[in-house]
Amino acid sequence: MLLGDFNAKVGRGNIFKSTIGQESLHQDSNDNGVRIVKFATSKNLVINSTMFLRRNIHKYNWTSPDGKTHSQIDHILIDRRRHWSVLDVRSLKGADCDTDHYLVIAKVRERLAVGIQAAQKFDRQRFNMRKLNELEVRKQYQTEITNRFAALENLNDDEDVNKTWENIKENIRTSAKESLGLHELKQQKPRFNEECVDFLDQRKQAKMQLKQVPSQSNVDNMNSVRRDVSRHFREKKRHI
């Protein structure tokens, strides 16, 4: 799947109907639109964002600063073999993304297969191996291993090899857990808090005010609030 801002207006040409569909917002393609259609055709891709029947308000994803021009220039492309896994594509006007573009969302149905090895990977326990640098802990681990393997010397030669391996593996795990303990994952400090919510609310209010009254003072206020919000999140990220 390929998605992004291609600045491409895709037309409704019948010759590429299988690639672009017939539901584009635009009747004719611009230069980037022609390029993206050629690219999709050469790579056996489908432009899903122009495939679904929607009202125009749910098709365009960019509006000019004066609010008079609407364009559908952000697109989602997917391999033709997986074309039917995309159930819907539309733009979402309510998302606060701090950009002149609208969020484009896709509803995708996919079947995921998890292999046995991948499933077992999440069950593995991580032991605190750094404790082996401590002399007392290392001696304790060696003693535990020695004692447990001494008990395995009395096993019969007719014992099933798989069962023997399970016993060996379990003894190693038990010894490591008792001597070393489990590795504790580092708890990260939360980046998003109430202060961040307040900054985002200020930006949202400034954006709504600019939409209602597109004056120069509101433009300056929006730019100022946007700088304050960006500065706050940069500082927040730096101190975590």
C-alpha positions, 0 to 999 in steps of 0.5 A: 500500500502506498499513500501520501500527498502526491499533489495529483488531480486524477481525472475520469478517463475511461482508458484507465478505468480499471486503475482509477475508477470513475469517482474522482472529484476532477474531470481532467488530470493535471501533470502529477495526475498523469504521472501517478496514473502511469506509475500505478499502471506500470507497478500494477497498482490501483488508486483506491481513493478515486474508486468509491462513490462519495459526496464531493465533501468527502472526496476533496482533501485540500482547500485553498486559503481563500476557501474557494478551491477544493482538490483531491490530491492525496491518494491511496494506492494498493496492489491490484491483487489486494484491491478488494481488501479496501472497503472504503476511502474518504476524507475526514474533516473533523481531525485536527492535523495542523495542516491545510490538508484533510485526513484521508482514511481507509477501511481495510479488511485483511486476513493475518496469519501468525506463524507458530514461531512468531506466536512463541516469540511473545512468550519468551522470558527475558532474564536479567543477564547483567547480574552475571557480572556480579560474582555472588550471583554468578556462583549461585547460578553455577550452583543451581545449574550443577545441582539440577543437571546432577539429577538428570544424570540418572535418566535412562538411555531409553528416555525420549530425546524430546522429553529429555530436551524439555527437562534440560530447557526447563532446568536452565530456565528455572535456574536463571529465573531464581538466580538472575530474575526477569529483565524489567522493561524501562517504564517511559514517562508519558509524553501526552498530558493535560498540558498538551491537551490545553495547547491542542485546544488553543490551536483548535480554537485559533483554527476555528476562529480563522475559518469563521473570520479569515482576517489578517489578525486571525492569520497572525494569531493562528501562526503564533499559536502554531509556533507555541504548540510546536515549541512545547512539543519539541521541549516535551520530547527533549526532556523525556 
